[in-house]
Amino acid sequence: MQSISTIGLNIAKSVFQVHGVDAAGQVVIRRQLKRRFVLSFLEKLPPCLVGIEACASSHHWSRELQALGHTVRLMPPAL
């Protein structure tokens, strides 16, 4: 498997979407994960940039992912 450099994480109530690309921008992974499996999945990956849409729970997920060594960027929601 190619190395994932950037992940887009769409957080929801119970099912999260993970979209990972390599340094060249090629899609490496697209996956749906239940909430309880998100941290165990991301802790197996090498540290990378994770983008999350800013919302009430995104700050919690940001702290959890930073504790795993990832760099997290919160993005304002698009209007």
TASUL-V239756 format. One record per residue. PHI is phi in whole degrees, -180 to 180 (none if undefined). OMEGA is omega as a letter, one per 40 degrees, with the letter a starting at -180 (* if undefined). NEAR is the number of other ideal C-beta (glycine too) atoms within 10 Angstrom. Layout:
BEGIN
<<PHI & OMEGA & NEAR> <PHI & OMEGA & NEAR>>
END
This chain:
BEGIN
<<none & i & 7> <-72 & a & 13> <-78 & i & 11> <-86 & i & 20> <-105 & a & 15> <-139 & i & 17> <-126 & i & 21> <-103 & a & 16> <-119 & i & 22> <-99 & a & 13> <-93 & a & 16> <-141 & a & 11> <-68 & a & 7> <-128 & a & 7> <-121 & i & 12> <-103 & i & 19> <-103 & i & 13> <-117 & i & 19> <-129 & a & 16> <-115 & i & 23> <-126 & i & 19> <-89 & a & 16> <-64 & i & 10> <-86 & i & 8> <89 & i & 8> <-81 & a & 9> <-67 & i & 11> <-106 & a & 16> <-149 & i & 15> <-135 & a & 11> <-153 & i & 11> <-99 & i & 11> <-129 & i & 16> <-71 & a & 10> <-50 & a & 14> <-72 & a & 8> <-102 & a & 12> <-63 & a & 18> <-65 & a & 15> <-66 & i & 9> <-69 & a & 14> <-74 & i & 22> <-74 & i & 13> <-82 & a & 8> <-89 & i & 17> <-67 & a & 9> <-56 & i & 12> <-149 & i & 18> <-85 & i & 14> <-121 & i & 24> <-103 & a & 15> <-134 & i & 21> <-70 & a & 14> <-68 & i & 12> <-158 & a & 13> <-60 & a & 6> <-89 & a & 12> <-66 & i & 17> <-68 & i & 13> <-63 & a & 10> <-66 & i & 21> <-61 & i & 18> <-63 & i & 10> <-63 & a & 15> <-72 & i & 22> <-66 & i & 13> <-65 & i & 10> <-85 & i & 14> <103 & i & 12> <-80 & i & 19> <-98 & a & 12> <-115 & i & 19> <-121 & i & 11> <-93 & a & 14> <-114 & i & 11> <-66 & i & 8> <-65 & i & 8> <-77 & i & 5> <-87 & * & 3>>
END
